[in-house]
Amino acid sequence: MKKKLVLPKFKNEDEEHDFWEKIDLSKYYEAKDFKHFDVTEFLKKHAEPKITRITIRIPTDIVRSYKQKASKIDVPYQSLMKQQLAKGA
């Protein structure tokens, strides 16, 4: 890095566009300062977690209990059950 790039506060997008249009980044950075950005790797790392659909038999009274709790806090009962599973409770 040659010298630190200080970004101004932009009033709007046009002003920001003009700034980036005119600036010569070679005054601030050298080629070795840049790292390769792999879009595929980034998307893998930041993708939504994979979800597996399962079917289990749960006693009716337990499901009823979750439905009542979920209704009180206004969330879907299956979401509440998933949260509890994630906590290990």
Helices and strands as residue ranges (DSSP letters): H 13-22, G 25-27, G 31-33, H 39-46, H 60-73, H 77-87
